[in-house]
Amino acid sequence: GTLFPYTTLFRSELRVWEVKQSIWEMKNKEIFRCIVKSTREEESSLFWEEEAIEHAKLKPMRPRRFKMIYDDTTSEALMFGMFQNIPSAGLISTEANLKNKAFRDLPKMNSLWGGDPITVDRKTAESYELNDARLTVAFMTQPAAFGSFVSYNGEILRGSGLWARFLVGKPISTQGYRGFDYSTVSLEHRKKFEERIKALLELNVDVLKKGKRARQTISFSPEAADLWVKMFNEIEAGIRVGGRFEGAGDLASKLADNISRVAALVHIFEGESEIISLASLRFAIDYCTWCSDEFYRIFMPAPEAEVNAARLLRFLKDERQAGCLEIKKNDILIYGPKCVRKKDKLNPALDELVSAGYVSIFRRGKTCFVDISGVGYGF
């Protein structure tokens, strides 16, 4: 693509820098040898000391590399890469290793999300401060790998607030429905997407060339600002007891900010003016709301009894539609959903349905029945 020349240029500049660096180091050693020699001979070393100071100013700067994508990396390598090259980066993987070493330093990850400066203190090299950095994290992984990772690390990551800063999703699998036909797939939109991506990457090339670029400031339109304030207040109120975000204050506290960011990203990608439109904000609200629902489903799943009750209710609905008004409890243990074919699973599920008023339980002789006459067709 159009960015390949910058990779070739970096390699060429790096080779030149390595030679200049070697020459500089050789001269530096000679200057300090002269200082040592003068000191031993009890002569003034002032001349060579001044030479050392001036020579330090001539130390060649390592060329900056156009590197924005990181995969399997440590937190130290990621931070230093953003400091040394471009302060905008993406930690991206389509087959993500969730044990990525970059997540071993959670406070720094949280600071990056907040846009705070990060000071990195090192023992064997010069310390530095990373300012005004931007990091995107995009991981895709398989359910089994994710489940295993969350079982071991979920409490730590959620307790640190990291999960709440992410937009998470677990789309329903389309396997078995991905049919193929001979229809022609239009590449028109893909070409437009690629052109826009290239244009945005070129802006980062300017950062590489000039060292720093003034960031564009954008704001909401008056209508969008009013909607954002209303949405913020609704989210905040939802943290209360009985509210939508009860028990998920970590998610709620970051949601409004994430919505703003998504709206800004959509707006910038569309290449519009400096005013974020109402349409962009509404899209961001819809998308982030879906992600918050996914957060609940992934990190705060419903109790097993509730899940089993929902599956049992579907089974009883089918029985009711077939004309059945009551069913033996033992028949449910034999023919019911697999998840309730044991008493310790069935009893809590039935308790949930009884509490909700869907069914009732009664005995006829020694046999226990479930009255499903009240299971309406609409449920």
C-alpha positions in Angstrom: 0.0 0.0 0.0 1.0 3.7 0.1 2.6 3.2 3.5 5.2 0.6 2.4 7.7 3.4 1.4 7.9 4.5 5.0 8.9 1.0 6.1 11.6 0.9 3.5 12.7 4.5 4.4 12.9 3.5 8.1 15.2 0.6 7.4 17.5 2.8 5.3 17.5 5.5 8.0 18.1 2.9 10.7 21.3 1.6 8.9 22.6 5.2 8.6 21.8 5.9 12.2 23.6 2.7 13.4 26.8 3.9 11.6 26.5 7.4 13.0 25.8 6.0 16.5 28.9 3.8 16.3 31.0 6.8 15.2 29.6 9.0 18.0 30.3 6.3 20.7 33.9 5.9 19.5 34.5 9.6 19.7 32.8 9.8 23.1 35.1 7.1 24.5 38.1 8.9 23.2 37.0 12.2 24.8 36.5 10.5 28.2 39.9 8.8 27.8 41.4 12.2 27.4 39.6 13.4 30.6 41.0 10.4 32.5 44.5 10.9 31.1 44.5 14.6 32.0 43.3 13.7 35.5 46.0 11.1 36.0 48.7 13.5 34.8 47.3 16.1 37.2 46.6 18.4 34.2 43.5 20.5 33.6 40.7 18.4 31.9 38.4 21.5 31.4 38.9 21.5 27.7 37.9 17.9 27.3 35.0 18.2 29.7 33.6 21.0 27.5 34.2 18.8 24.5 32.2 16.0 26.2 29.3 18.4 26.8 29.3 19.6 23.2 29.7 16.1 21.9 26.6 15.0 23.9 24.5 17.5 22.0 25.6 15.8 18.7 24.3 12.4 19.7 22.4 11.1 16.7 18.6 10.6 17.2 17.3 7.2 16.4 14.9 7.4 13.4 11.2 7.0 14.3 9.4 3.9 12.9 5.9 3.9 11.4 4.6 1.3 13.8 1.0 1.3 15.0 0.0 -2.3 15.3 1.1 -4.5 18.2 0.1 -8.1 18.9 2.0 -10.3 21.4 3.9 -7.7 23.4 4.8 -6.7 26.9 3.5 -3.6 28.6 7.0 -2.2 28.6 7.5 -2.8 24.9 4.2 -1.3 24.1 4.7 1.9 26.1 8.3 2.4 24.8 7.2 1.7 21.3 4.5 4.4 21.6 7.0 6.8 23.1 9.8 6.1 20.6 7.7 6.0 17.4 4.0 7.1 17.2 1.9 7.8 20.4 -1.1 6.2 18.7 -1.3 2.4 18.5 -3.5 -0.6 18.3 -3.1 -3.8 20.3 -4.9 -6.0 17.8 -5.3 -9.7 17.4 -7.8 -11.9 15.5 -6.7 -15.0 17.4 -6.1 -13.2 20.7 -3.9 -14.6 23.4 -5.7 -13.2 26.4 -2.7 -13.9 28.6 -1.0 -11.1 26.7 1.8 -9.6 28.8 0.6 -6.2 28.0 -2.2 -6.6 30.6 0.1 -7.3 33.4 0.3 -3.6 34.2 -3.4 -2.8 34.7 -2.9 0.7 36.2 -1.1 1.8 33.0 -3.7 0.4 30.8 -6.4 2.3 32.7 -4.3 5.5 32.5 -4.1 5.1 28.8 -7.9 4.9 28.5 -8.2 8.1 30.6 -5.6 9.9 28.5 -3.4 10.5 31.6 0.4 10.9 31.2 2.4 7.7 32.1 5.8 7.8 33.7 7.9 4.7 33.1 10.8 4.3 35.5 13.5 1.9 34.4 16.6 0.6 36.2 18.9 -0.1 33.2 17.8 2.6 30.8 16.6 6.2 30.9 13.1 6.7 32.3 10.6 8.5 30.2 7.0 10.0 30.2 4.4 9.0 27.6 2.1 12.0 27.0 -1.1 12.4 24.9 -1.1 8.7 23.8 -4.0 6.9 22.2 -4.4 3.1 22.3 -7.0 0.9 20.7 -7.4 -2.7 22.0 -9.3 -5.1 19.6 -9.2 -8.8 20.5 -11.2 -11.6 19.0 -11.0 -15.0 20.7 -12.9 -18.3 20.9 -15.5 -18.8 23.7 -13.6 -21.7 25.3 -10.4 -19.7 25.6 -12.3 -16.6 26.9 -14.2 -18.6 29.4 -11.1 -20.2 30.8 -9.3 -16.8 31.0 -12.2 -15.1 32.8 -12.5 -17.9 35.3 -9.0 -17.3 36.4 -8.6 -13.5 35.9 -12.1 -12.1 35.7 -12.3 -10.7 39.2 -9.0 -9.0 39.0 -9.7 -7.4 35.6 -13.2 -6.3 36.5 -12.1 -5.1 39.9 -9.5 -2.9 38.3 -12.2 -1.4 36.0 -10.5 -2.6 32.8 -13.5 -4.7 31.6 -15.8 -1.7 32.0 -13.6 0.3 29.7 -14.0 -2.1 26.9 -16.9 -2.6 24.5 -17.5 -6.3 24.5 -19.7 -8.6 22.4 -20.4 -12.2 21.8 -22.4 -12.4 18.5 -24.5 -15.4 17.8 -22.7 -18.0 15.6 -23.8 -18.1 12.0 -22.3 -21.5 11.4 -24.7 -23.6 9.4 -26.3 -20.6 7.8 -23.4 -19.3 5.6 -24.8 -20.4 2.3 -22.9 -19.7 -1.0 -24.4 -18.6 -4.3 -23.1 -17.1 -7.5 -24.2 -13.6 -6.9 -21.6 -10.9 -7.4 -20.4 -9.2 -4.2 -19.9 -5.4 -4.7 -16.5 -4.1 -3.6 -17.6 -0.5 -3.9 -18.0 0.1 -0.1 -14.8 -1.8 0.7 -12.8 0.5 -1.6 -14.3 3.5 0.0 -13.4 2.1 3.4 -9.8 1.4 2.4 -9.4 4.9 1.0 -10.6 6.5 4.2 -8.3 4.2 6.3 -5.4 5.3 4.2 -6.3 8.9 4.6 -6.4 8.6 8.4 -3.1 6.7 8.4 -1.5 9.5 6.4 -2.3 11.8 9.3 -0.2 9.6 11.5 2.6 9.8 8.9 2.6 13.6 9.6 3.1 12.8 13.2 6.1 10.6 12.3 7.6 13.3 10.0 6.9 16.4 12.2 7.2 14.9 15.6 3.9 16.3 16.9 0.6 17.3 15.4 -2.1 19.5 16.9 -5.1 17.4 17.7 -8.4 18.3 16.2 -11.1 19.5 18.7 -14.7 18.5 17.9 -17.9 19.0 19.9 -21.5 18.0 19.9 -24.2 19.9 18.1 -26.7 21.6 20.5 -29.2 18.8 19.8 -26.6 16.1 20.4 -25.4 17.8 23.6 -28.9 17.9 25.0 -29.4 14.2 24.2 -26.0 13.3 25.8 -26.9 15.1 29.0 -30.2 13.3 29.2 -28.5 10.0 28.5 -25.9 10.6 31.1 -28.5 11.4 33.8 -30.4 8.2 32.9 -27.3 6.1 33.2 -26.4 7.6 36.6 -30.0 7.1 37.9 -29.8 3.5 36.7 -27.1 2.7 39.2 -29.7 3.0 42.0 -31.3 0.0 43.6 -33.7 -1.5 41.1 -32.2 0.4 38.2 -30.8 -1.0 35.0 -27.2 -0.8 36.2 -27.7 -1.9 39.7 -24.6 -4.0 40.6 -22.8 -2.8 37.5 -21.6 0.7 38.6 -18.2 0.1 37.0 -19.9 -0.4 33.6 -22.2 2.6 34.1 -19.4 4.9 35.2 -17.6 4.5 31.8 -20.6 4.1 29.5 -21.3 7.8 28.8 -17.7 8.4 28.1 -17.5 5.4 25.7 -20.6 6.6 23.9 -19.0 10.0 23.4 -15.9 8.4 22.0 -17.8 6.1 19.6 -19.8 9.1 18.4 -16.6 11.0 17.8 -15.0 8.1 16.0 -17.9 7.6 13.7 -18.1 11.3 13.0 -14.4 11.6 12.2 -14.4 8.5 10.0 -17.3 9.9 8.0 -15.1 13.0 7.4 -17.7 15.5 8.5 -17.3 18.9 10.1 -16.1 19.6 13.6 -19.7 19.3 15.0 -20.8 15.8 16.0 -24.3 15.2 14.6 -27.3 13.9 16.4 -27.3 10.9 14.1 -23.8 9.9 15.0 -24.6 10.1 18.7 -27.8 8.1 18.4 -25.8 5.3 16.6 -23.2 5.4 19.4 -26.0 5.1 22.0 -27.6 2.1 20.3 -24.2 0.4 19.7 -22.9 0.9 23.2 -26.2 -0.1 24.8 -26.0 -3.4 22.9 -22.4 -3.8 24.2 -23.6 -3.1 27.8 -26.2 -5.8 27.4 -23.4 -8.1 26.2 -21.4 -7.1 29.3 -24.2 -8.4 31.5 -24.5 -11.6 29.5 -20.8 -12.3 29.5 -19.6 -11.0 32.9 -22.9 -11.1 34.9 -24.8 -14.1 33.7 -28.2 -14.8 35.2 -28.3 -17.3 38.1 -28.5 -20.9 36.9 -32.0 -21.3 38.3 -33.3 -18.4 36.2 -31.7 -19.7 33.0 -33.1 -23.2 33.7 -36.5 -21.8 34.5 -36.6 -20.0 31.1 -35.8 -23.2 29.3 -38.3 -25.1 31.3 -41.0 -22.5 30.6 -40.5 -23.0 26.9 -40.9 -26.7 27.2 -44.1 -26.3 29.3 -45.4 -23.8 26.7 -45.1 -26.5 24.0 -46.9 -29.0 26.3 -49.7 -26.5 26.9 -50.1 -25.8 23.2 -50.5 -29.5 22.7 -53.5 -29.4 25.0 -51.8 -30.6 28.2 -53.1 -28.9 31.5 -50.9 -30.7 33.9 -47.7 -32.8 33.8 -46.1 -35.2 36.3 -42.9 -33.9 37.9 -41.3 -37.2 37.2 -42.1 -36.8 33.5 -40.3 -33.5 33.4 -37.3 -35.3 34.9 -37.4 -37.8 32.1 -38.6 -35.9 29.1 -38.0 -32.2 30.0 -35.0 -30.0 29.0 -31.7 -31.7 29.6 -30.7 -28.9 32.1 -33.5 -29.9 34.5 -33.4 -33.7 34.4 -32.0 -33.8 37.9 -34.0 -32.9 41.1 -31.4 -30.4 42.3 -31.8 -28.5 39.0 -35.5 -29.0 38.5 -36.7 -27.9 41.9 -35.0 -24.4 41.9 -36.3 -23.8 38.3 -39.9 -24.8 39.3 -39.6 -22.5 42.4 -38.8 -19.6 40.0 -41.8 -20.4 37.8 -44.1 -20.8 40.9 -42.9 -17.4 42.3 -43.6 -15.8 38.9 -47.1 -17.2 38.8 -46.6 -19.3 35.7 -47.3 -22.7 37.3 -48.4 -24.3 40.5 -47.6 -27.6 42.1 -50.0 -30.1 43.7 -50.2 -33.7 44.7 -52.7 -36.4 43.7 -52.1 -39.3 46.0 -48.4 -39.9 46.1 -47.7 -38.3 42.7 -46.5 -34.7 42.3 -48.0 -32.8 39.4 -47.2 -29.4 37.9 -50.3 -27.4 36.9 -49.5 -25.7 33.6 -52.9 -24.5 32.7 -51.8 -20.9 33.4 -48.9 -21.1 31.0 -50.4 -18.8 28.3 -49.6 -19.0 24.6 -48.1 -15.6 24.6 -45.2 -16.4 27.0 
